[in-house]
């Protein structure tokens, strides 16, 4: 893994990085794909926000092409989809590319 503040989830570690981790703090999951232009626009914003929020929230990317089971389980029908997980469940979602300020508001609402 790189120096990135954003973790990459796979079918093997999704449960650990997202479901289990969300019991101690909110997890922002970015459901994306490499061919998705809006997903590429959101990616650097998520890196910045992950660094800014530090340990208060975890940010995890899930490639829907490689993790179709997770995408299907959580009803992802369009990408990018940003989902907040708390205590193992999705509590809120946003679909489509969002400006950094809107993503920060989304995170802040999860933090209460």
N, CA, C and O atoms as CSV, one atom per row, in Angstrom:
chain,resi,resn,atom,element,x,y,z
A,1,UNK,N,N,0.839,-1.177,0.000
A,1,UNK,CA,C,0.000,0.000,0.000
A,1,UNK,C,C,0.884,1.241,0.000
A,1,UNK,O,O,2.008,1.227,0.502
A,2,UNK,N,N,0.347,2.313,-0.575
A,2,UNK,CA,C,1.110,3.549,-0.708
A,2,UNK,C,C,0.993,4.399,0.555
A,2,UNK,O,O,0.493,3.945,1.584
A,3,UNK,N,N,1.461,5.632,0.452
A,3,UNK,CA,C,1.363,6.575,1.565
A,3,UNK,C,C,-0.033,7.177,1.663
A,3,UNK,O,O,-0.287,8.027,2.517
A,4,UNK,N,N,-0.918,6.749,0.811
A,4,UNK,CA,C,-2.260,7.308,0.743
A,4,UNK,C,C,-3.005,7.184,2.068
A,4,UNK,O,O,-2.856,6.204,2.799
A,5,UNK,N,N,-3.808,8.203,2.356
A,5,UNK,CA,C,-4.676,8.166,3.532
A,5,UNK,C,C,-5.959,7.394,3.220
A,5,UNK,O,O,-6.774,7.151,4.110
A,6,UNK,N,N,-6.132,7.013,1.961
A,6,UNK,CA,C,-7.316,6.284,1.521
A,6,UNK,C,C,-6.954,4.817,1.319
A,6,UNK,O,O,-6.020,4.494,0.585
A,7,UNK,N,N,-7.695,3.939,1.971
A,7,UNK,CA,C,-7.445,2.500,1.839
A,7,UNK,C,C,-8.165,1.956,0.606
A,7,UNK,O,O,-9.175,2.508,0.170
A,8,UNK,N,N,-7.639,0.881,0.059
A,8,UNK,CA,C,-8.255,0.209,-1.085
A,8,UNK,C,C,-8.851,-1.108,-0.584
A,8,UNK,O,O,-8.132,-1.969,-0.077
A,9,UNK,N,N,-10.159,-1.255,-0.730
A,9,UNK,CA,C,-10.809,-2.484,-0.263
A,9,UNK,C,C,-10.941,-3.476,-1.408
A,9,UNK,O,O,-11.125,-3.106,-2.567
A,10,UNK,N,N,-10.842,-4.743,-1.044
A,10,UNK,CA,C,-11.066,-5.838,-1.984
A,10,UNK,C,C,-12.101,-6.767,-1.365
A,10,UNK,O,O,-12.536,-6.562,-0.231
A,11,UNK,N,N,-12.484,-7.770,-2.104
A,11,UNK,CA,C,-13.437,-8.736,-1.553
A,11,UNK,C,C,-12.873,-9.382,-0.289
A,11,UNK,O,O,-13.623,-9.748,0.615
A,12,UNK,N,N,-11.546,-9.518,-0.232
A,12,UNK,CA,C,-10.907,-10.169,0.908
A,12,UNK,C,C,-10.886,-9.318,2.172
A,12,UNK,O,O,-10.945,-9.854,3.279
A,13,UNK,N,N,-10.803,-7.999,2.020
A,13,UNK,CA,C,-10.673,-7.168,3.216
A,13,UNK,C,C,-11.816,-6.178,3.426
A,13,UNK,O,O,-11.751,-5.373,4.356
A,14,UNK,N,N,-12.857,-6.207,2.601
A,14,UNK,CA,C,-13.975,-5.264,2.736
A,14,UNK,C,C,-14.593,-5.351,4.124
A,14,UNK,O,O,-14.834,-4.328,4.765
A,15,UNK,N,N,-14.848,-6.556,4.583
A,15,UNK,CA,C,-15.476,-6.752,5.899
A,15,UNK,C,C,-14.643,-6.078,7.001
A,15,UNK,O,O,-15.188,-5.396,7.869
A,16,UNK,N,N,-13.338,-6.273,6.957
A,16,UNK,CA,C,-12.445,-5.703,7.977
A,16,UNK,C,C,-12.332,-4.187,7.844
A,16,UNK,O,O,-12.477,-3.472,8.836
A,17,UNK,N,N,-12.073,-3.682,6.628
A,17,UNK,CA,C,-11.821,-2.251,6.431
A,17,UNK,C,C,-13.077,-1.393,6.559
A,17,UNK,O,O,-13.000,-0.225,6.938
A,18,UNK,N,N,-14.231,-1.977,6.244
A,18,UNK,CA,C,-15.453,-1.177,6.231
A,18,UNK,C,C,-16.405,-1.578,7.358
A,18,UNK,O,O,-16.692,-0.778,8.248
A,19,UNK,N,N,-16.885,-2.796,7.315
A,19,UNK,CA,C,-17.927,-3.213,8.253
A,19,UNK,C,C,-17.421,-3.207,9.698
A,19,UNK,O,O,-18.044,-2.605,10.571
A,20,UNK,N,N,-16.298,-3.873,9.948
A,20,UNK,CA,C,-15.769,-3.930,11.315
A,20,UNK,C,C,-15.241,-2.573,11.774
A,20,UNK,O,O,-15.467,-2.174,12.917
A,21,UNK,N,N,-14.543,-1.864,10.895
A,21,UNK,CA,C,-13.963,-0.567,11.269
A,21,UNK,C,C,-15.045,0.457,11.604
A,21,UNK,O,O,-14.810,1.367,12.399
A,22,UNK,N,N,-16.230,0.315,11.002
A,22,UNK,CA,C,-17.279,1.315,11.216
A,22,UNK,C,C,-17.925,1.218,12.593
A,22,UNK,O,O,-18.791,2.026,12.928
A,23,UNK,N,N,-17.513,0.244,13.390
A,23,UNK,CA,C,-18.032,0.170,14.755
A,23,UNK,C,C,-17.317,1.175,15.666
A,23,UNK,O,O,-17.850,1.550,16.710
A,24,UNK,N,N,-16.107,1.615,15.273
A,24,UNK,CA,C,-15.361,2.550,16.117
A,24,UNK,C,C,-15.381,3.985,15.587
A,24,UNK,O,O,-15.222,4.930,16.361
A,25,UNK,N,N,-15.575,4.157,14.280
A,25,UNK,CA,C,-15.674,5.499,13.688
A,25,UNK,C,C,-16.349,5.362,12.329
A,25,UNK,O,O,-16.355,4.279,11.744
A,26,UNK,N,N,-16.925,6.467,11.818
A,26,UNK,CA,C,-17.556,6.390,10.499
A,26,UNK,C,C,-16.530,6.035,9.418
A,26,UNK,O,O,-15.363,6.422,9.488
A,27,UNK,N,N,-17.004,5.287,8.422
A,27,UNK,CA,C,-16.177,4.938,7.272
A,27,UNK,C,C,-16.862,5.491,6.031
A,27,UNK,O,O,-18.014,5.160,5.751
A,28,UNK,N,N,-16.147,6.338,5.286
A,28,UNK,CA,C,-16.646,6.856,4.015
A,28,UNK,C,C,-16.135,5.936,2.926
A,28,UNK,O,O,-14.927,5.799,2.732
A,29,UNK,N,N,-17.062,5.302,2.210
A,29,UNK,CA,C,-16.692,4.379,1.138
A,29,UNK,C,C,-16.989,5.031,-0.204
A,29,UNK,O,O,-18.089,5.529,-0.444
A,30,UNK,N,N,-15.985,5.016,-1.071
A,30,UNK,CA,C,-16.121,5.522,-2.434
A,30,UNK,C,C,-16.225,4.319,-3.358
A,30,UNK,O,O,-15.236,3.634,-3.620
A,31,UNK,N,N,-17.443,4.068,-3.852
A,31,UNK,CA,C,-17.637,3.026,-4.862
A,31,UNK,C,C,-17.328,3.666,-6.209
A,31,UNK,O,O,-17.986,4.630,-6.602
A,32,UNK,N,N,-16.331,3.139,-6.921
A,32,UNK,CA,C,-15.813,3.770,-8.129
A,32,UNK,C,C,-15.364,2.712,-9.137
A,32,UNK,O,O,-15.413,1.513,-8.861
A,33,UNK,N,N,-14.924,3.180,-10.315
A,33,UNK,CA,C,-14.314,2.306,-11.324
A,33,UNK,C,C,-13.252,3.108,-12.074
A,33,UNK,O,O,-13.379,4.324,-12.212
A,34,UNK,N,N,-12.207,2.437,-12.560
A,34,UNK,CA,C,-11.100,3.138,-13.215
A,34,UNK,C,C,-11.510,3.879,-14.496
A,34,UNK,O,O,-10.859,4.853,-14.873
A,35,UNK,N,N,-12.556,3.441,-15.154
A,35,UNK,CA,C,-13.002,4.051,-16.407
A,35,UNK,C,C,-13.974,5.215,-16.196
A,35,UNK,O,O,-14.406,5.841,-17.164
A,36,UNK,N,N,-14.317,5.505,-14.958
A,36,UNK,CA,C,-15.330,6.508,-14.617
A,36,UNK,C,C,-14.695,7.888,-14.454
A,36,UNK,O,O,-13.949,8.119,-13.502
A,37,UNK,N,N,-14.988,8.801,-15.374
A,37,UNK,CA,C,-14.433,10.150,-15.319
A,37,UNK,C,C,-14.771,10.900,-14.037
A,37,UNK,O,O,-13.867,11.434,-13.394
A,38,UNK,N,N,-16.057,10.960,-13.639
A,38,UNK,CA,C,-16.390,11.648,-12.391
A,38,UNK,C,C,-15.693,11.026,-11.171
A,38,UNK,O,O,-15.367,11.730,-10.216
A,39,UNK,N,N,-15.469,9.718,-11.208
A,39,UNK,CA,C,-14.763,9.050,-10.105
A,39,UNK,C,C,-13.331,9.580,-9.999
A,39,UNK,O,O,-12.816,9.796,-8.902
A,40,UNK,N,N,-12.701,9.783,-11.155
A,40,UNK,CA,C,-11.334,10.302,-11.170
A,40,UNK,C,C,-11.286,11.724,-10.633
A,40,UNK,O,O,-10.292,12.125,-10.028
A,41,UNK,N,N,-12.359,12.497,-10.850
A,41,UNK,CA,C,-12.409,13.870,-10.350
A,41,UNK,C,C,-12.544,13.903,-8.830
A,41,UNK,O,O,-12.004,14.796,-8.177
A,42,UNK,N,N,-13.259,12.938,-8.267
A,42,UNK,CA,C,-13.508,12.888,-6.829
A,42,UNK,C,C,-12.287,12.351,-6.063
A,42,UNK,O,O,-12.052,12.748,-4.922
A,43,UNK,N,N,-11.522,11.463,-6.678
A,43,UNK,CA,C,-10.420,10.774,-5.991
A,43,UNK,C,C,-9.449,11.708,-5.270
A,43,UNK,O,O,-9.157,11.470,-4.098
A,44,UNK,N,N,-8.928,12.772,-5.922
A,44,UNK,CA,C,-7.979,13.630,-5.186
A,44,UNK,C,C,-8.646,14.392,-4.043
A,44,UNK,O,O,-7.990,14.707,-3.050
A,45,UNK,N,N,-9.926,14.689,-4.169
A,45,UNK,CA,C,-10.647,15.370,-3.087
A,45,UNK,C,C,-10.737,14.464,-1.868
A,45,UNK,O,O,-10.590,14.916,-0.733
A,46,UNK,N,N,-10.980,13.179,-2.115
A,46,UNK,CA,C,-11.065,12.225,-1.004
A,46,UNK,C,C,-9.717,12.059,-0.320
A,46,UNK,O,O,-9.650,11.914,0.900
A,47,UNK,N,N,-8.645,12.081,-1.102
A,47,UNK,CA,C,-7.298,12.018,-0.519
A,47,UNK,C,C,-7.075,13.208,0.415
A,47,UNK,O,O,-6.590,13.048,1.535
A,48,UNK,N,N,-7.439,14.409,-0.063
A,48,UNK,CA,C,-7.258,15.619,0.751
A,48,UNK,C,C,-8.097,15.550,2.025
A,48,UNK,O,O,-7.609,15.855,3.113
A,49,UNK,N,N,-9.355,15.149,1.884
A,49,UNK,CA,C,-10.243,15.099,3.045
A,49,UNK,C,C,-9.805,14.026,4.037
A,49,UNK,O,O,-9.887,14.234,5.247
A,50,UNK,N,N,-9.345,12.887,3.538
A,50,UNK,CA,C,-8.868,11.827,4.430
A,50,UNK,C,C,-7.706,12.339,5.269
A,50,UNK,O,O,-7.618,12.050,6.462
A,51,UNK,N,N,-6.817,13.099,4.644
A,51,UNK,CA,C,-5.674,13.660,5.377
A,51,UNK,C,C,-6.145,14.718,6.373
A,51,UNK,O,O,-5.653,14.776,7.500
A,52,UNK,N,N,-7.094,15.552,5.956
A,52,UNK,CA,C,-7.569,16.635,6.831
A,52,UNK,C,C,-8.337,16.100,8.046
A,52,UNK,O,O,-8.186,16.624,9.149
A,53,UNK,N,N,-9.151,15.070,7.852
A,53,UNK,CA,C,-9.956,14.536,8.954
A,53,UNK,C,C,-9.164,13.556,9.818
A,53,UNK,O,O,-9.549,13.277,10.953
A,54,UNK,N,N,-8.074,13.042,9.290
A,54,UNK,CA,C,-7.205,12.167,10.072
A,54,UNK,C,C,-7.928,10.967,10.639
A,54,UNK,O,O,-8.633,10.260,9.920
A,55,UNK,N,N,-7.753,10.736,11.933
A,55,UNK,CA,C,-8.289,9.543,12.585
A,55,UNK,C,C,-9.778,9.627,12.915
A,55,UNK,O,O,-10.349,8.676,13.451
A,56,UNK,N,N,-10.411,10.763,12.598
A,56,UNK,CA,C,-11.836,10.884,12.937
A,56,UNK,C,C,-12.736,10.081,12.006
A,56,UNK,O,O,-13.868,9.754,12.360
A,57,UNK,N,N,-12.231,9.765,10.814
A,57,UNK,CA,C,-13.010,9.000,9.845
A,57,UNK,C,C,-12.043,8.173,8.999
A,57,UNK,O,O,-10.901,8.576,8.776
A,58,UNK,N,N,-12.504,7.026,8.536
A,58,UNK,CA,C,-11.715,6.222,7.601
A,58,UNK,C,C,-12.299,6.433,6.207
A,58,UNK,O,O,-13.515,6.545,6.052
A,59,UNK,N,N,-11.439,6.488,5.198
A,59,UNK,CA,C,-11.884,6.607,3.815
A,59,UNK,C,C,-11.372,5.386,3.061
A,59,UNK,O,O,-10.180,5.080,3.079
A,60,UNK,N,N,-12.301,4.693,2.397
A,60,UNK,CA,C,-11.986,3.440,1.713
A,60,UNK,C,C,-12.559,3.485,0.301
A,60,UNK,O,O,-13.715,3.862,0.108
A,61,UNK,N,N,-11.758,3.103,-0.675
A,61,UNK,CA,C,-12.216,3.021,-2.065
A,61,UNK,C,C,-12.529,1.573,-2.408
A,61,UNK,O,O,-11.790,0.659,-2.042
A,62,UNK,N,N,-13.651,1.376,-3.127
A,62,UNK,CA,C,-14.055,0.047,-3.566
A,62,UNK,C,C,-14.271,0.092,-5.079
A,62,UNK,O,O,-15.194,0.745,-5.566
A,63,UNK,N,N,-13.415,-0.605,-5.807
A,63,UNK,CA,C,-13.547,-0.697,-7.263
A,63,UNK,C,C,-14.713,-1.642,-7.566
A,63,UNK,O,O,-14.640,-2.835,-7.274
A,64,UNK,N,N,-15.785,-1.105,-8.150
A,64,UNK,CA,C,-16.985,-1.923,-8.377
A,64,UNK,C,C,-16.772,-2.997,-9.433
A,64,UNK,O,O,-17.470,-4.010,-9.430
A,65,UNK,N,N,-15.824,-2.794,-10.330
A,65,UNK,CA,C,-15.531,-3.828,-11.326
A,65,UNK,C,C,-14.937,-5.066,-10.658
A,65,UNK,O,O,-15.234,-6.195,-11.048
A,66,UNK,N,N,-14.098,-4.843,-9.650
A,66,UNK,CA,C,-13.439,-5.943,-8.953
A,66,UNK,C,C,-14.239,-6.468,-7.768
A,66,UNK,O,O,-13.972,-7.565,-7.276
A,67,UNK,N,N,-15.212,-5.698,-7.309
A,67,UNK,CA,C,-15.974,-6.049,-6.103
A,67,UNK,C,C,-17.476,-5.923,-6.353
A,67,UNK,O,O,-18.174,-5.183,-5.660
A,68,UNK,N,N,-17.952,-6.648,-7.339
A,68,UNK,CA,C,-19.363,-6.553,-7.711
A,68,UNK,C,C,-20.292,-7.020,-6.594
A,68,UNK,O,O,-21.415,-6.531,-6.474
A,69,UNK,N,N,-19.831,-7.956,-5.784
A,69,UNK,CA,C,-20.672,-8.437,-4.678
A,69,UNK,C,C,-20.966,-7.319,-3.682
A,69,UNK,O,O,-22.110,-7.143,-3.261
A,70,UNK,N,N,-19.935,-6.566,-3.306
A,70,UNK,CA,C,-20.126,-5.466,-2.354
A,70,UNK,C,C,-21.020,-4.389,-2.964
A,70,UNK,O,O,-21.914,-3.869,-2.297
A,71,UNK,N,N,-20.779,-4.059,-4.226
A,71,UNK,CA,C,-21.595,-3.035,-4.887
A,71,UNK,C,C,-23.056,-3.465,-4.924
A,71,UNK,O,O,-23.953,-2.665,-4.660
A,72,UNK,N,N,-23.287,-4.725,-5.250
A,72,UNK,CA,C,-24.660,-5.233,-5.301
A,72,UNK,C,C,-25.308,-5.276,-3.932
A,72,UNK,O,O,-26.474,-4.913,-3.776
A,73,UNK,N,N,-24.557,-5.717,-2.949
A,73,UNK,CA,C,-25.098,-5.835,-1.589
A,73,UNK,C,C,-25.577,-4.492,-1.052
A,73,UNK,O,O,-26.570,-4.424,-0.328
A,74,UNK,N,N,-24.865,-3.423,-1.409
A,74,UNK,CA,C,-25.202,-2.105,-0.885
A,74,UNK,C,C,-25.966,-1.238,-1.893
A,74,UNK,O,O,-26.082,-0.025,-1.718
A,75,UNK,N,N,-26.482,-1.872,-2.945
A,75,UNK,CA,C,-27.375,-1.190,-3.872
A,75,UNK,C,C,-26.742,-0.104,-4.715
A,75,UNK,O,O,-27.412,0.857,-5.091
A,76,UNK,N,N,-25.460,-0.243,-5.016
A,76,UNK,CA,C,-24.779,0.754,-5.832
A,76,UNK,C,C,-25.200,0.561,-7.291
A,76,UNK,O,O,-24.889,-0.458,-7.907
A,77,UNK,N,N,-25.908,1.551,-7.831
A,77,UNK,CA,C,-26.383,1.450,-9.211
A,77,UNK,C,C,-25.762,2.507,-10.117
A,77,UNK,O,O,-25.919,2.451,-11.337
A,78,UNK,N,N,-25.059,3.468,-9.529
A,78,UNK,CA,C,-24.368,4.508,-10.291
A,78,UNK,C,C,-23.092,4.860,-9.535
A,78,UNK,O,O,-23.026,4.750,-8.311
A,79,UNK,N,N,-22.080,5.285,-10.291
A,79,UNK,CA,C,-20.824,5.669,-9.652
A,79,UNK,C,C,-20.413,7.050,-10.127
A,79,UNK,O,O,-20.763,7.446,-11.239
A,80,UNK,N,N,-19.680,7.787,-9.314
A,80,UNK,CA,C,-19.283,7.409,-7.963
A,80,UNK,C,C,-20.459,7.464,-6.987
A,80,UNK,O,O,-21.319,8.342,-7.069
A,81,UNK,N,N,-20.471,6.518,-6.077
A,81,UNK,CA,C,-21.392,6.547,-4.943
A,81,UNK,C,C,-20.545,6.629,-3.687
A,81,UNK,O,O,-19.660,5.803,-3.467
A,82,UNK,N,N,-20.823,7.628,-2.868
A,82,UNK,CA,C,-20.167,7.770,-1.570
A,82,UNK,C,C,-21.150,7.296,-0.518
A,82,UNK,O,O,-22.297,7.743,-0.485
A,83,UNK,N,N,-20.705,6.391,0.342
A,83,UNK,CA,C,-21.576,5.846,1.388
A,83,UNK,C,C,-20.882,5.973,2.738
A,83,UNK,O,O,-19.686,5.716,2.873
A,84,UNK,N,N,-21.664,6.373,3.727
A,84,UNK,CA,C,-21.162,6.418,5.105
A,84,UNK,C,C,-21.623,5.152,5.811
A,84,UNK,O,O,-22.814,4.841,5.837
A,85,UNK,N,N,-20.667,4.424,6.383
A,85,UNK,CA,C,-20.969,3.237,7.184
A,85,UNK,C,C,-20.757,3.579,8.650
A,85,UNK,O,O,-19.742,4.167,9.021
A,86,UNK,N,N,-21.723,3.205,9.479
A,86,UNK,CA,C,-21.597,3.292,10.933
A,86,UNK,C,C,-22.135,1.987,11.495
A,86,UNK,O,O,-23.196,1.515,11.087
A,87,UNK,N,N,-21.403,1.411,12.426
A,87,UNK,CA,C,-21.818,0.162,13.070
A,87,UNK,C,C,-22.201,-0.906,12.058
A,87,UNK,O,O,-23.169,-1.639,12.254
A,88,UNK,N,N,-21.434,-0.990,10.969
A,88,UNK,CA,C,-21.609,-2.049,9.988
A,88,UNK,C,C,-22.696,-1.829,8.956
A,88,UNK,O,O,-22.922,-2.701,8.117
A,89,UNK,N,N,-23.382,-0.687,8.990
A,89,UNK,CA,C,-24.473,-0.446,8.054
A,89,UNK,C,C,-24.315,0.917,7.373
A,89,UNK,O,O,-23.699,1.833,7.916
A,90,UNK,N,N,-24.884,1.025,6.177
A,90,UNK,CA,C,-24.889,2.293,5.464
A,90,UNK,C,C,-25.909,3.213,6.126
A,90,UNK,O,O,-27.071,2.846,6.293
A,91,UNK,N,N,-25.464,4.416,6.502
A,91,UNK,CA,C,-26.376,5.375,7.126
A,91,UNK,C,C,-26.729,6.525,6.196
A,91,UNK,O,O,-27.720,7.217,6.424
A,92,UNK,N,N,-25.931,6.743,5.145
A,92,UNK,CA,C,-26.209,7.835,4.214
A,92,UNK,C,C,-25.406,7.605,2.944
A,92,UNK,O,O,-24.341,6.988,2.975
A,93,UNK,N,N,-25.927,8.107,1.821
A,93,UNK,CA,C,-25.206,7.983,0.550
A,93,UNK,C,C,-25.334,9.274,-0.257
A,93,UNK,O,O,-26.266,10.058,-0.078
A,94,UNK,N,N,-24.382,9.461,-1.136
A,94,UNK,CA,C,-24.411,10.530,-2.132
A,94,UNK,C,C,-23.984,9.902,-3.444
A,94,UNK,O,O,-23.017,9.142,-3.494
A,95,UNK,N,N,-24.713,10.225,-4.514
A,95,UNK,CA,C,-24.407,9.669,-5.831
A,95,UNK,C,C,-23.938,10.792,-6.743
A,95,UNK,O,O,-24.525,11.873,-6.779
A,96,UNK,N,N,-22.874,10.513,-7.476
A,96,UNK,CA,C,-22.332,11.486,-8.415
A,96,UNK,C,C,-21.174,12.261,-7.827
A,96,UNK,O,O,-20.953,12.271,-6.616
A,97,UNK,N,N,-20.436,12.913,-8.723
A,97,UNK,CA,C,-19.291,13.718,-8.292
A,97,UNK,C,C,-19.789,14.904,-7.488
A,97,UNK,O,O,-20.772,15.550,-7.851
A,98,UNK,N,N,-19.104,15.181,-6.398
A,98,UNK,CA,C,-19.460,16.277,-5.493
A,98,UNK,C,C,-18.238,17.172,-5.318
A,98,UNK,O,O,-17.106,16.689,-5.340
A,99,UNK,N,N,-18.464,18.482,-5.142
A,99,UNK,CA,C,-17.323,19.344,-4.818
A,99,UNK,C,C,-16.818,19.031,-3.406
A,99,UNK,O,O,-17.534,18.458,-2.586
A,100,UNK,N,N,-15.580,19.418,-3.147
A,100,UNK,CA,C,-14.948,19.110,-1.865
A,100,UNK,C,C,-15.782,19.599,-0.684
A,100,UNK,O,O,-15.910,18.891,0.315
A,101,UNK,N,N,-16.345,20.788,-0.785
A,101,UNK,CA,C,-17.135,21.340,0.326
A,101,UNK,C,C,-18.355,20.469,0.629
A,101,UNK,O,O,-18.718,20.288,1.792
A,102,UNK,N,N,-18.979,19.936,-0.405
A,102,UNK,CA,C,-20.163,19.081,-0.203
A,102,UNK,C,C,-19.759,17.746,0.435
A,102,UNK,O,O,-20.474,17.214,1.285
A,103,UNK,N,N,-18.625,17.221,0.024
A,103,UNK,CA,C,-18.153,15.969,0.631
A,103,UNK,C,C,-17.802,16.222,2.098
A,103,UNK,O,O,-18.079,15.381,2.953
A,104,UNK,N,N,-17.202,17.358,2.390
A,104,UNK,CA,C,-16.875,17.703,3.783
A,104,UNK,C,C,-18.154,17.818,4.616
A,104,UNK,O,O,-18.190,17.359,5.758
A,105,UNK,N,N,-19.199,18.424,4.054
A,105,UNK,CA,C,-20.488,18.509,4.764
A,105,UNK,C,C,-21.044,17.114,5.040
A,105,UNK,O,O,-21.572,16.844,6.119
A,106,UNK,N,N,-20.915,16.232,4.047
A,106,UNK,CA,C,-21.368,14.844,4.174
A,106,UNK,C,C,-20.632,14.145,5.317
A,106,UNK,O,O,-21.247,13.439,6.117
A,107,UNK,N,N,-19.327,14.342,5.390
A,107,UNK,CA,C,-18.523,13.762,6.470
A,107,UNK,C,C,-18.920,14.375,7.811
A,107,UNK,O,O,-19.103,13.666,8.801
A,108,UNK,N,N,-19.050,15.704,7.827
A,108,UNK,CA,C,-19.410,16.375,9.079
A,108,UNK,C,C,-20.751,15.876,9.623
A,108,UNK,O,O,-20.912,15.725,10.834
A,109,UNK,N,N,-21.712,15.620,8.733
A,109,UNK,CA,C,-23.009,15.120,9.187
A,109,UNK,C,C,-22.870,13.732,9.815
A,109,UNK,O,O,-23.604,13.383,10.740
A,110,UNK,N,N,-21.922,12.948,9.302
A,110,UNK,CA,C,-21.678,11.619,9.861
A,110,UNK,C,C,-21.003,11.706,11.225
A,110,UNK,O,O,-21.231,10.869,12.099
A,111,UNK,N,N,-20.180,12.719,11.393
A,111,UNK,CA,C,-19.468,12.885,12.658
A,111,UNK,C,C,-20.354,13.491,13.733
A,111,UNK,O,O,-20.064,13.387,14.925
A,112,UNK,N,N,-21.436,14.124,13.301
A,112,UNK,CA,C,-22.383,14.717,14.246
A,112,UNK,C,C,-21.882,16.023,14.725
A,112,UNK,O,O,-22.542,16.680,15.530
